[in-house]
């Protein structure tokens, strides 16, 4: 047998790498079979050998020949460290990847630069390639690629909507479903943003808490409500209903996202699941009603006025309410829509507070964190009867807030003429 192999070797032709690549491209298997083994070890200027070409072109027949005559070349990397296995995975050539897995399984775990071989299969939906990698090199499914915003295969699968790929990742690398990329986005956020409800279902089934993780851009529930992706919003809520109330760095929750995006359907859904969240404030004191009024989202504002009318009385950190916000941004229709409701609610609140002041042991000197007295609040809200009662009880008309504002300043700023007239005789 040794003599026969030696005798056959006399007839094998030494070819250059260019000839081999062209033969692989043209499918000339006989030429490859008659090539000397050393021919397959020659490299192009970038360090690629014939096995790279076979893997990239998807020629499994060529790769089988190379695996037989020069198996050591299947694990070689080029100048960037790119192996035939990496190219096969990135081109979706699963038959080639299987051959390499049988001959040089260790090469499946090698990156090209900092890019995992599992990234492209997850991005392009090459399910079979991803299964092969999960079996022979599961660690590749967890790797981040710094040059691609720190993305993992889970990020790519979720972004592109490949739920079948995400299932494989969830089995082999479940913790990556909660991981943030360099921009702070999780796979759940990306799936919600791109309206991939099936991907969200995979995450909800395997790592439901990942759907409550906030990103700088918002939570998965926030972005689903903002974009009006109702199926995604329902999947998120079914996985973890409190996720509708999880806030991001700015204090925004799903209800804020629905109003910012002008999606009344999302507001209706949120009202059914967690109605209290419709009155939630951001870190700057903005409520969904305030945002709707300021942005001119009339339908959202009308819905909020019916469901949570009391939220129309809430003010932001600058002391502005939805009516003032609408007028300042010249959203006249929004202002006219809610002003009668605000006036009615304010009068009811005023009557209740006047009655409370008549009771014993009421601390009328109490101030808020920004130094505003009860008189400041009454004047800012245009509550003339309450303001008069507080003046009669001895509250200082000239008291200043932490920013140096008197009740008269607030009344004039809000355009409450009757209150200003009440204050003038006492003002110094």
C-alpha positions in Angstrom: 0.0 0.0 0.0 2.9 2.4 0.8 4.4 1.6 -2.6 1.1 2.3 -4.3 0.8 5.7 -2.5 4.3 6.6 -3.4 3.8 5.6 -7.0 0.5 7.6 -7.2 2.3 10.7 -5.8 4.6 10.7 -8.8 1.6 11.6 -11.0 0.2 14.4 -8.8 0.7 17.9 -10.1 1.9 20.8 -8.0 -0.3 23.7 -8.8 -0.3 27.3 -7.5 -3.1 28.6 -5.3 -4.6 30.6 -8.2 -5.2 27.5 -10.2 -6.8 25.8 -7.2 -9.2 28.6 -6.5 -10.3 28.7 -10.2 -10.8 25.0 -10.1 -12.9 25.2 -7.0 -14.9 28.1 -8.5 -15.5 26.1 -11.7 -16.2 22.8 -10.0 -13.3 21.0 -11.6 -13.0 18.2 -9.0 -10.7 16.0 -11.2 -8.1 18.8 -11.2 -8.3 19.0 -7.4 -7.9 15.3 -7.0 -4.8 15.3 -9.2 -3.2 18.1 -7.3 -0.3 17.5 -4.9 -1.2 17.9 -1.2 1.4 20.7 -0.8 -0.5 22.7 -3.4 -3.4 23.1 -0.8 -1.0 24.5 1.7 0.0 27.5 -0.5 -1.4 30.8 0.6 -2.5 33.9 -1.3 -1.2 37.3 -0.4 -3.8 37.7 2.4 -3.0 34.3 3.8 -6.0 32.4 2.4 -5.5 28.8 1.3 -7.7 26.6 -1.0 -9.9 25.6 2.0 -10.9 29.2 2.5 -12.1 29.4 -1.1 -14.0 26.1 -0.9 -15.8 27.3 2.3 -16.6 30.7 0.9 -17.9 29.4 -2.4 -19.9 26.7 -0.6 -18.2 23.8 -2.5 -18.6 21.0 -0.1 -17.2 18.5 -2.6 -14.0 20.5 -2.9 -13.8 20.7 0.9 -14.2 16.9 1.2 -11.2 16.5 -1.2 -9.1 18.9 0.9 -10.2 17.2 4.1 -8.8 13.9 2.7 -5.5 15.1 1.3 -4.7 18.2 3.4 -6.9 18.1 6.6 -4.5 20.4 8.5 -5.4 23.3 6.2 -9.1 23.3 7.4 -8.0 24.9 10.6 -5.7 27.6 9.2 -6.5 31.3 9.6 -5.6 34.0 7.2 -3.9 37.3 8.2 -7.0 38.4 10.1 -7.4 35.0 11.7 -10.3 34.1 9.5 -10.7 30.3 9.2 -12.6 28.3 6.6 -15.1 27.5 9.3 -15.7 31.2 9.9 -16.3 31.8 6.2 -18.6 28.8 5.9 -20.7 30.1 8.8 -20.8 33.7 7.5 -21.9 32.5 4.0 -24.4 30.1 5.4 -22.7 27.1 3.9 -23.8 24.5 6.4 -22.6 21.5 4.5 -19.1 22.9 4.4 -19.3 23.7 8.1 -20.2 20.1 8.9 -17.2 18.8 7.0 -14.9 21.2 9.0 -16.7 20.2 12.2 -15.8 16.6 11.6 -12.2 17.2 10.5 -11.1 20.4 12.5 -13.7 21.0 15.1 -11.5 23.3 17.2 -11.4 25.9 14.3 -15.1 26.5 14.7 -14.5 28.5 17.9 -12.1 31.0 16.3 -13.2 34.6 15.6 -12.2 36.8 12.7 -10.7 39.8 14.4 -13.2 40.3 17.2 -16.2 39.0 15.3 -17.8 35.7 16.3 -18.5 33.1 13.6 -22.0 32.9 15.1 -22.9 36.5 14.4 -23.7 36.2 10.7 -25.8 33.0 11.0 -27.9 34.8 13.7 -28.2 37.9 11.6 -29.0 36.2 8.3 -31.1 33.3 9.7 -28.7 30.5 8.9 -30.3 28.2 11.4 -28.3 25.0 10.5 -25.0 26.8 10.7 -26.0 28.1 14.1 -27.0 24.6 15.3 -23.6 23.3 14.2 -21.8 26.0 16.1 -24.0 25.5 19.2 -23.0 21.8 19.1 -19.3 22.1 18.5 -18.4 25.6 19.7 -21.2 26.9 22.0 -19.0 29.6 23.4 -19.3 31.5 20.1 -22.9 32.2 20.7 -22.0 34.3 23.8 -19.3 36.5 22.4 -19.6 40.2 21.9 -18.2 41.9 18.8 -16.7 45.3 19.9 -16.4 46.5 16.3 -20.1 45.9 15.8 -21.4 47.9 18.8 -20.7 45.1 21.2 -23.4 43.0 19.6 -23.9 39.3 20.4 -25.6 36.7 18.2 -28.8 37.3 20.3 -28.8 41.0 19.4 -28.5 40.2 15.7 -31.2 37.5 15.8 -33.6 39.7 17.7 -33.0 42.7 15.5 -33.6 40.7 12.2 -36.5 38.8 13.6 -35.0 35.2 13.4 -36.9 33.6 16.3 -35.7 30.1 15.3 -32.1 31.3 15.7 -32.9 33.0 19.0 -34.3 29.6 20.2 -31.0 28.0 19.6 -29.2 30.8 21.4 -31.6 30.7 24.3 -30.7 27.0 24.7 -26.9 27.4 24.5 -26.4 31.0 25.8 -29.5 32.1 27.6 -27.7 34.9 29.7 -27.0 36.8 26.5 -30.7 37.5 26.1 -30.4 40.0 29.0 -27.1 41.5 27.9 -26.8 45.1 26.6 -24.8 46.0 23.6 -22.4 49.1 23.5 -25.4 51.4 22.9 -27.3 49.9 25.9 -29.9 48.0 23.9 -30.9 44.5 24.8 -32.2 41.8 22.4 -35.7 42.5 23.9 -35.5 46.2 23.1 -34.4 45.5 19.6 -37.1 42.9 19.0 -39.7 45.3 20.3 -38.4 48.2 18.2 -38.4 46.2 15.0 -41.8 44.6 15.7 -40.6 41.0 16.1 -43.2 39.5 18.5 -42.0 35.9 17.9 -38.5 36.9 19.1 -40.1 38.5 22.2 -42.0 35.3 22.9 -38.7 33.3 22.9 -37.2 35.8 25.4 -40.4 35.8 27.5 -40.4 32.0 27.7 -36.7 31.7 28.6 -35.7 34.9 30.4 -38.8 37.0 31.1 -37.0 39.4 33.4 -35.0 40.6 30.4 -38.1 42.3 29.1 -38.1 44.5 32.1 -34.6 45.7 31.7 -34.3 49.4 30.9 -32.0 50.8 28.2 -30.9 54.4 27.7 -33.3 54.5 24.7 -36.2 53.2 26.9 -37.6 49.8 28.0 -39.0 47.2 25.6 -42.5 48.2 26.7 -41.8 51.9 26.1 -40.5 51.4 22.6 -43.3 49.0 21.7 -45.9 51.5 22.9 -44.0 54.4 21.1 -43.9 52.5 17.8 -47.5 51.2 18.2 -46.4 47.5 18.0 -49.4 46.1 19.8 -48.6 42.4 19.5 -45.1 43.1 21.0 -46.7 45.2 23.8 -49.0 42.3 24.7 -46.2 39.8 24.7 -44.2 42.0 27.1 -47.2 42.6 29.4 -48.1 38.9 29.4 -44.5 38.0 30.4 -44.3 40.5 33.2 -47.2 43.0 33.7 -45.0 45.3 35.9 -42.8 45.8 32.9 -45.3 48.4 31.7 -44.4 50.4 34.7 -40.6 50.0 34.6 -38.9 53.3 33.9 -35.8 54.2 31.9 -33.1 56.7 32.9 -35.4 59.6 32.2 -38.3 58.1 34.2 -40.3 57.2 31.0 -42.6 54.2 31.1 -44.8 52.6 28.5 -47.6 55.2 28.9 -45.2 58.0 28.1 -44.0 56.1 25.0 -47.6 55.7 23.8 -48.3 59.4 24.0 -44.9 60.5 22.5 -45.7 58.1 19.6 -49.3 59.3 19.4 -50.7 55.7 19.8 -54.1 55.7 21.4 -54.4 51.9 21.0 -51.4 51.5 23.2 -52.9 53.8 25.7 -56.1 51.8 25.8 -54.1 48.6 26.3 -52.1 50.1 29.1 -55.3 51.5 30.7 -56.6 47.9 30.9 -53.4 46.4 32.4 -52.2 49.2 34.8 -54.4 52.3 34.7 -52.4 54.0 37.5 -49.4 54.3 35.2 -51.4 56.8 33.0 -50.7 59.4 35.7 -47.0 58.6 36.2 -44.5 61.4 36.0 -41.1 61.4 34.5 -38.1 62.7 36.4 -38.9 66.3 35.1 -42.5 65.9 36.3 -44.0 65.3 32.9 -47.2 63.2 32.8 -48.6 61.5 29.7 -51.3 64.2 29.7 -48.7 67.0 29.8 -46.8 65.4 26.9 -50.0 64.9 24.9 -51.0 68.6 25.4 -47.6 69.9 24.6 -47.2 67.8 21.5 -50.7 68.4 20.2 -51.7 64.7 20.4 -55.4 65.5 20.7 -56.8 61.9 20.5 -54.4 60.8 23.3 -55.3 63.8 25.4 -59.0 63.2 24.9 -58.6 59.6 26.0 -56.6 60.6 29.1 -59.1 63.3 30.0 -61.8 60.6 30.1 -59.8 57.9 31.9 -57.6 59.8 34.3 -59.0 63.4 34.4 -57.2 64.1 37.7 -53.8 63.8 35.8 -54.7 67.1 34.1 -54.1 68.9 37.4 -50.6 67.6 37.8 -47.7 70.0 37.0 -44.1 69.6 35.9 -41.1 70.7 37.8 -41.5 74.2 36.5 -45.0 74.5 37.8 -46.7 74.2 34.4 -49.8 72.1 33.8 -51.1 70.6 30.6 -53.2 73.7 29.8 -50.2 76.0 30.0 -48.1 73.5 28.1 -50.6 73.4 25.2 -50.9 77.2 25.1 -47.1 77.7 25.2 -46.6 75.3 22.3 -49.6 76.9 20.5 -51.7 73.7 20.5 -54.9 75.7 20.9 -57.3 72.8 20.3 -55.7 70.8 23.0 -55.9 73.7 25.5 -59.5 74.3 24.6 -60.3 70.6 25.0 -59.0 70.2 28.5 -59.4 73.7 30.0 -63.1 73.3 31.0 -62.2 70.0 32.7 -59.3 71.5 34.5 -61.4 74.4 35.7 -64.1 72.1 37.0 -61.6 69.8 38.8 -59.8 72.8 40.2 -63.0 74.3 41.6 -63.9 70.9 43.2 -60.4 70.6 44.7 -60.6 74.2 45.9 -63.9 73.7 47.7 -62.5 70.5 49.4 -59.4 72.3 50.6 -61.3 75.4 51.9 -63.4 73.0 53.9 -60.3 71.3 55.2 -58.8 74.6 56.3 -61.8 75.1 58.5 -61.0 72.0 60.4 -58.7 72.1 63.4 -55.0 71.2 63.5 -54.4 72.0 59.9 -50.8 73.0 59.2 -51.2 76.0 56.8 -47.5 76.9 57.0 -46.4 73.7 55.3 -44.2 74.2 52.2 -43.2 71.9 49.4 -39.6 70.9 48.6 -39.2 74.0 46.3 -40.3 76.4 49.0 -43.8 77.0 47.7 -46.5 77.7 50.3 -50.1 76.7 50.1 -50.7 80.3 48.9 -48.2 79.9 46.1 -50.0 76.8 44.9 -53.4 78.4 45.1 -52.3 81.5 43.2 -50.5 79.4 40.5 -53.6 77.3 40.0 -56.0 80.4 39.9 -57.9 79.3 43.0 -59.1 82.7 44.1 -61.4 81.6 46.9 -58.7 79.4 48.4 -56.1 82.2 48.1 -58.5 84.6 49.9 -59.0 82.1 52.7 -55.3 81.6 53.2 -54.6 85.3 53.3 -57.3 85.7 55.9 -55.6 82.9 57.9 -52.4 84.9 57.9 -50.2 83.4 55.2 -47.6 85.8 54.0 -48.4 87.3 50.6 -44.8 88.2 50.2 -43.3 84.8 50.9 -40.7 83.7 48.4 -39.9 80.2 47.1 -36.4 78.8 46.8 -36.2 80.6 43.4 -37.3 83.9 44.9 -40.9 83.8 43.5 -43.9 85.3 45.3 -47.5 84.2 44.9 -48.0 87.2 42.7 -45.3 86.1 40.4 -47.0 82.8 39.9 -50.4 84.3 39.4 -49.2 86.7 36.8 -47.1 84.0 35.0 -50.2 81.8 34.7 -52.4 84.7 33.6 -54.8 84.5 36.6 -56.0 88.2 36.7 -58.6 87.8 39.4 -56.0 86.3 41.8 -53.5 89.0 40.9 -56.1 91.7 41.8 -56.7 89.9 45.1 -53.0 90.0 45.9 -52.2 93.6 44.9 -53.6 95.3 48.1 -51.5 93.1 50.3 -48.3 93.2 48.2 -45.3 95.1 49.2 
